[in-house]
Amino acid sequence: MNAPFKTPADPAEAPVWDLTDLYASREDPRVEADLERARTLVGELNALQGRLVEVRVDAATLGQRLDRAVTLYEQASDLLGALGAYAFLAASTDRNDAAAQGFEGTVREKITAIATPTVWVTLEINQLEETEIEAALTAHAPAARWRPWLRRVRAMKPHELSHELETFLAERGPISAQWPRLFDETMAAMKVRAGKDQLTLSEALNRLSDPRGARRKAAAEGLNEALGARAQTMALVLNTVAADKALEDKWRGFKRPADSRHLANEVDGDAVDAMAEAVAAAYPRLSHRYYALKARAMGKAKLDQWDRNAPIETSAPRGYDWAQGRELVLESFGDLGGEFADRARGFFERPWIDGRARPGKQSGAYAHPVTSDRHPYVFLNWMGERRDVLTLAHELGHGVHQTLAAGQGSLLADTPLTLAETASIFAEGLTFDRLLKTAPKAEQRGLLAGRIEDGLNTVIRQIAFHRFETRFHDERAAGEVPVERIGELWLEEMGGSLGPAVTLNPGYEHWWSYVGHFVHSPFYVYAYAFGDLLVAALMETRAKDQEGFTPLYRDLLAGGGSKGYVEALAPFGLNPRDPAFWTIGTKRLEGLIDQFEALV
């Protein structure tokens, strides 16, 4: 970077997005117009009901009908997807606005009412034999483009229910979604007392990286109090979400709570179990060893849990204003080639990013793809820290991935989680490499520590989350799990992952309650570890041939969900079915810890 580093200015310098590319406001007449257009498309689609399974239909006619049905299905999904995205995006920046939350809930209900009558589409497709479908796709060539989507639909065949039950489950969806809504609104409204300050959840979590131990401790104790006061409610939310999921899983014939997620991710559950076991076996070599080294570097016998992400150096960490973060991230994308940088730059040049932290805005970060015919939006809470730069790179990685895959159309661009985290973690890694490269030598130990901690948070911590979640759902099968027991499970899994060099202080037993993925997307979290380990293997491949890597990587991202992860990785010479594949990432992280130990 050419510009000197400096302490960040007011975080308010970060941008807010403009959603008028979708709709001008909640009162925009296009909202109702698009709902009506979607109803019309669904009406045209439903005119085909029963015609995919008519007897004595020749292959070419079936191919034409399949092509027409899936095309209409995608067109209606695009309209409804844009409406749902607008309502969610607007609500997520102001969870204290009752009107915005009410609008989101109402839109979700209207979308469900329009979309539910289309449940017959996948049911009829799955009444067909494989030979019938293949003959139809061969006889009518335009229909062949839907083959990857049909593969996913067919995978669900053993778990489909009757038309009546599928309709019931679809109509119940918006009601079940009120539990995640309660979670979001509760967390957004929560105030954390830290000394004289009243902080949002995002601000309190950010303060855990403050170089001053007293401020970290105050933020942690404030979180203990705030989360503890809400733990009983969050336990009810988590128990209800799990029970709701278990009921549907029982009817669909899924044997284990995570099986439906594995199916959606197009990954074998045994492979995920093997990955989780391999990571847990590596706890002593990775997290336990690192945190003991960190305690020594900080002059402590043991770390308190609020020291886990503390900067190693006692001086104020380097800050980044928004312009510096933007420049650094774009340069990192440029390392992959001009197209990657240009696509990322488009998010900054247009109002597609909401980075400004403010009261009522939900915590965390995401990239929302909307639909293939609309551009994505990026959401984060910018505080000017190193981690914010990496978060920006991570979410823009998603955004660039989504723009590259858009040419597939919405149904095929949708990427299973096994590949969805690839571009984001890869972009984050490239950005860290540039941070380390441009840092003065005196700062390199602290940066290296930060990179290791990011790796531990992505691999070790997320697998610990997955193990906690698995144990909770298993116990929930026998009845409601009391809040005290949830806390015990949390402490056992977090303690096992962090190791003996970290003290889990009283109050930490409530910290499970702010993890949104447990409520919004059960068993999502292992995808982060999966993606990080996968990216480590890709990074090793790139190091051998950077020029040859870029076009293969672009094709991987542009393919969206058209290929399973095994097929998608084959051009790189990588086989994720080989157990040795997963050790590439753990060895890479272990190597970073070796470097850190030499500096302690």
N, C-alpha and C positions, 0 to 999 in steps of 0.2 A: 504494500500500500504506500502511496506517496504522501498522503496526509498524516500528520503526527497523531498519535493516540492521545486522548484526553479523557478526563472524567465526563461522563455523559451529561448532557443538558437535561432539562425537565423531560421525563418520559412522555409528557404530552406532545412532544415533537413527533412521536410515532403517528402514522396516519390512521384515519378511520375509513371504512369502505363506503361506497355508494351503491346501493342495491337497486337503483332505478333501471339498470339494465334488465332487471327482472320485472319489477313493478314499481310504480311511482310512490305508492303508499298502500296502506290496507284498504283504502277506499277506491283505489284504481279500478275503473270499470273493466279493465282487462282481466281482473281476477275472476269475476263472474263469467266473462266471455270465454275464458280458457276452461273453466269448469264445464260450461255448456258444450264447448268444442270437444272436450274429453268424453262427455256423455254421448255425443254423436258418434265418435270413433268407436266407443265401446258398443254402441248399438249396431254399427256395421260389423264389428267383430262377432257379436253374439248371433248375428244372422247366419254365421257359419257353424253354430253349435250343432253337433251331431253329424256334420258332413265329413269330418276327418275319419270317422269310423264306419261310414256307410259300406255295406258289403258290395262286392263286384265293382269297385271303383278302380280304374286302371292307374298305373304308377304315375304317369304324367299328370293326370288330373289331381291325384293326391298331392303330388309335388306342388302344383299350382295353389291348391287350397292351403297347404302348409305354409307356403311362402306368404300368401295373402294374410293368413291368420297371425303369423308371427310379426309381420310388418305392421299391421294394425295394432297389435299388442305393444310393440315398441313405440309407436307414435303416441298412443294414449299414455304410456308410461312416461314419455318425455314431457308431456303437458303437465301431468300430475306431479312428476318429479320436480319440475321448476316451481310449481306452487308450494309444494312441501318444503323445498329448499328455502324459498323466500321467507316463509313463516318461521322456520327454524333459525335461519341466520339472523333475522331481525330480533327474535326473542332471546337469542344467546348473548347479545350485547347489552340486554337490559332485563335481567330476570326479576327485577323489582317492579317492572311495569305490568300491572295486571291486565291491561288491554292487550299488550303484545302476547302475553302468555295465553290469554283467552282466544286470541286470533289463531295462534298456533294450534291450540286444541280443536277449535272449530274447523279449521282447514283440514286437519288430520281426519276428523270425522267425515267431512264431505268427500275427501279423497277415497276413504275406505268404502263409503256408500257407492261411489262410482266404480271402483276397481273390483269390488267383491264379486259381481256377476261374471267376471272373467275367469274364475277359478276352474271352469270347465276346460280351459285351453290345455293346461299341463296334464290334467286328468285324461283327456282324450288322447293326447300324444302318447301317454304311457299305457294306453290300451292297445296301441299298435305293436306289432312285432318288429324286432330289429331289422329283419329282412325287408319288411314292408317300407320302413323309413329309408333304408339305404337305397332301395329301388326307386323310391319317390325322388330322393335327392339326385340320383343319377339321371332319371328321366326328365327332370325339370331343373336344369343347371342353376338358375338363379337361387333356388332354395338351398343349394349346397353351402352357401355362406353361413347358414344357421347351424351347421353341424356342431361346432363347439358348445353353443347354447343348448342344443338338444341333448348333448352329452351330459350336461349338468342336470337337465330336467329328468333324464332317464335314471340318473344316480339316485334320485329321490323316490323312484317308483316303489321300492319295498316299504317305504314309510308313509305313503299317501293314504288318506282316509277317504270316506265316502264324500260325495258332492255336498251332502248336507252338513257333515262335520267340518269340511274344509271351509264352507261358507260361514259357519258359526265361528270358527277360529279367526277368520279374516275380519268379521264384524266385531269380534271382541277385542281386536288389536288396539284401537284407540283407548279403550277402557284400561287395559293392562298398562298402556303407556303412561297412565297417570302416576304410577309409582316412580319411574324415572323423573317425571316432571316434579314430583314432590322433592326428590333428592336434589335436583338442580336448583329449585327455588330456595330450599333450605340452606344449601351451601352458599348460594349467591348472597343471601341476606345475612349470613353469619358475620359477626364482627369479632375480631381477635384482639384482646387487650394485651399489649406488649409494653410494659412500663407505662409511660404517659400516652402512648399511641393507640389508636383504634385502627386495626388493619383489616383489609379484606383477606380471604383465604389465599389468593395469589400473592399478595404482599407479604403475608406471614411466612409462606413457604419460601419465598425469595429471600427473606431475612435469615433463613437458616444457612445461607452462604455468606453472611456478613463476616468480615475478618475479626470483629470484636466478639469475643466469647460471651460477654454479658448480654449483648443484644440477641445473639442466637438463643441463649438460654431463656431470655424473656419471651421471645417469639414461640419457642417450644412449649414453655409453660402456659402461655396464652392459648396455644392450640390444644394442649391437654384439657384445659378448662372448657373451651368452646366446643370441642368435639365430644368431650365427656357429657356435657349438658344435652347433647343431641343424640348420643349413642343409642338410647332406647328407641327413639324414633327410627334411626337408621337401621337398627336391628330388625325392626318390624318391616321396613322396606325390603331389606335383603332377604329375610325369611319369606316374604310374600312373593317376591320375584322368583326365588328358587322353587317355591311350591307350585307356582303357576307354570314354570318351565317343566318341573317334574311331571305334572299332570299331562301336559302335551306330549312329553317324551314317552310316557307310558302308553298313550294311545297310538303313538307313531311307531312304537316298538324299538326305540333306542335303549340299549342296555345300560349305558353309562351316561352321566350328565354331560360330558364333553363331546359325546359322539355326534350330535347334530352340528356342532361347530366344526368338527373334523370333516364331516361330509361337505359342508359349505366351503371349507378351505381346500377340498380335494386332496386331503392328506390322510394317510393311514394312522389311526390312533396309536397303534403299536410304535410307529416311528416317533410320534410326539412323546410317548412314554419313554422311549429310549433316549431321546434328546434330553428330557427333563432329568432322567437318572444320570446321564453323563455329566450334565451341568452340576447337579447336586454332589456328585462324586468329586467334582473339581473345586467345591467350596474351600477346602483347606489350602489348596495350591493357589487359589485366586483371592477371594474376598478375605478369608481369615488371615492369610499372609500379608495382604496389602494393608488391612486396617491395623495390624500390629506394627508394620513399618510406619504408617502414618502417625500412630500414637507416639512412636519414638521420635519422629521428625518434629512433632509438636511439643515434645518434652513432657508427655503424659504417660502414666502407667497404663491407662485405659482411656478410650474415647467415650464421652457421653454420646447418646444417640443424636444429639443436635450438632455434634462435631463431624458427623458422617460426610457431609458435603462442605465442610468448612475449608476455606483456602489455607494452604500450607503456610504461605508467607503471612506475616503479621501486618505488613504494610497494606494500604488500601489496594484492592485488585484493580487492574486496568479496566477502565470503563470504555464504552463505545456509544457514540451518539448514533442516531438512526442512519445518517449519511455514511458513517464509517462501516456500520454493519452491512448496509446495502452494498457498498463497494467491495467489501471483503467476500461476501457471499457470491456476488456476480463474478469476481475473479476466480473463485473456486469452481463455479459452474463452467467458466471458460476453459478450465483445465481439461474438460471433457470434449471441448469443441465449441465453435461459435454458435451453433444452433441451440445448444443447451443454455448458454448465457443469454441469447436473444429471447428465448422463451421465458426465462426467469425475469429478465428485464421488463417484459410486458406487464408483469404484476405490479411493478413499481411505477411504471409510466401511466398506468390506469388505476383507478381507485378500487383495486381488487383485494387489498389487504386491510384488515382491521387489527392494528397492533397496539393501540393506545389502551393502557390499563385504566379502569375507572370503576366507581362504585356501581354495583348491580351487574357488571359484566361477569359471566361465569369464568372460572379458572381454567387453566390448561391451554391447549392449542390444537388446531385441526386444519385440514384442507378439505373443503367440500367440493366434490366434482360437479354438483348440480346434475346436468345431463350432457350428453355428448354434443348437443347443438348449442350449449351455453358454456361460458367460460367458468372455471373454478374460482373459489374465493378462499383466502387464507386468513386464519384467525389465530392470534397469540396475544400475550400480555407482556409488552416490551418494558423492561426495566433497565436496559443498558448494560447488562452483565454479559460475561463470556457465554454463559449458558443460553442467553437470549439470542446471541448470534447463531449458535448451533441449532437452536429451535427454529429460527427463521430459515436456516438452510434445510433443516429436516422437512418443514412444511412446504417449502418451495420445491423440494424434491418430489413430494407428492403432487404438487400443482403441475410441474413440468411433465411428470409421468401421465397425469390425467389429460393434459393437452396433446401429448404424443399419441395416447391410446384412443382419443376421441374419434379418429377416423374409422374405428371399428364399429361405431354406433353404440348406443347406450347399453344394449344387452351384452355385447361382446367386449366392450371396454371395461366393464366391471371386473375387477381383478381380485381373485381370492387373497385372503390375508397372507398366505404363504409367500406371495410375490409382492403384495401391496406395499410392504415396508421396505422393499429393496431400494428403490430410488431415494427414499427419504433418508435412510441410514447411510447410503452411499454418499449422498450430498453432504451429510453431516461429517462423515469421515474426511472427505476432501477439504472441507472448511477447516476442520481441526488441523490437518496437515499444513494448511497455509498459515493458520494462527501460530503454530509452533515454528514454522520457517521464518516468520517475520518478527518473532519475539526476541528481545535481547537475551543473552545467555543467562542473566540473573533471573529471568522469569521462566526459564524453560522447565525447571523442576516443578513449579506450581502448575504450569500448563500440562505437563506430563501427568501429574496427579489428577488434574481435572479430566483428562482423556481417559485415564484408567477408571475413574469414578463413573464417568458416563458409560463406559463399557460394563462395569459392574451393575449399574442401575438398569441397563438394557437387557443384560443376560441373566446375571445372578438374581437381582431383585425381582424381575418379571417371572422367573421360574419359581421363586419363593412365593410370589403372588399366586401363581398357578397351582402350586401345591396347597396353599392355604384355601384357595377357592375349591379345589377338588375335595379336600377334607370336609369343608363346610357343607357342600352339597351332599356328600355321602352321609353326614350326620343328619342333615335336614330330612333325609328320606325316612328317618325314624320319628320325626316330630320336630316341632319348633325348637330352634337352637337358642338358648338364652344368651343375652348380651354378654354375660360373664364368660360363657364358654367360647363365644366368638373371639373375645379378647385373648383367651388362653391359646386358641389355635393360632392366632396372629403372632403372639409372642413366641410360640414354639417355632413357627416357620421363619419368622424374621431373625430370631436368635440363632437358629441353625445356619442361616445364610450369612449373617454378619460375623459370627464367630466370637470367641472369648475376649477379643480385644475391644469389644463395643458393649457398653452398659445400656440396657434398655430401661430407661428411667421410669418411675411410676407415672402413669398417665399415657404412656405410649400404647397401652393396650387398646386405646380407642382410635388409633390412627388408621385402621382399616376403613373407617367410616367415610373418609373423603375420597376414596378411590372410585371414580365414576364408572370405570369399565365393569366392575363387579355388578353394577345395577343395570347399566345400559346395554352391555354386550357380554354376557357371561362367557368365560373361557376365551376371551379375545387376547388376553395378555401374553400367552405363550408365543403369539405371532411376532412380538418384538424380539424375543430371544432367537426365534427361528430366523427372522430377517437379519439380525446382527451377525449370526454365525454364517448365514448364506453370503452376506456382503463381505465378510472376512475372506471367504474363499474367492469371491470375485476380485477383491483387491489384490490378492496374491496372483491371480491370473493376469490382471492389468499390469502388475509390476514387471511381468515377463515380456509383454508386448503392448505398450500403450496405444500405438497407432492401430494395430489390428483389433484391439479390444473395443474401441468406441463404436464402430458400426454394428458389431454384435450386440453391444449393450443397448444401442438405440433400438434395434429390432426387438430385443427382449421387452423394452418398455412399450414400444408401439404396438406390440401384440396384445396388450391388455390381458383379458382373460381367455384369449382364444386358444391357449395352450396350458396344460398342467405344468406344475413346477419342474417335474422330472424332464419332460420334453423341452421346456423352455431353457433349461440349463445345459442340455446336451451339446449345443454348439461350442460351449466353453470347455468341454471335456470334463465336466463335473457331474458326479453321480451322487445325489443326496440320499440314495438308498444304501450307500456304503457307509457303515458306521464311522469309518475313518474321516468321512467328510466333515463331521461335526467337531472333530478335534482340531481342524485347521484354525477355527475361530478361538477356541480356548487356548491353544498354543500361542496364537498371535497376542492375546491379552496377557498371557503369562510372560511373554517376551517384553512387553511394556513394563510389567512389574519388575522384571530383572533390571531394566534400565533405571527404574526409579530407585531400586535398592542401592544401586551403585552411587546414587546422588545423596542418599540419606547419611 
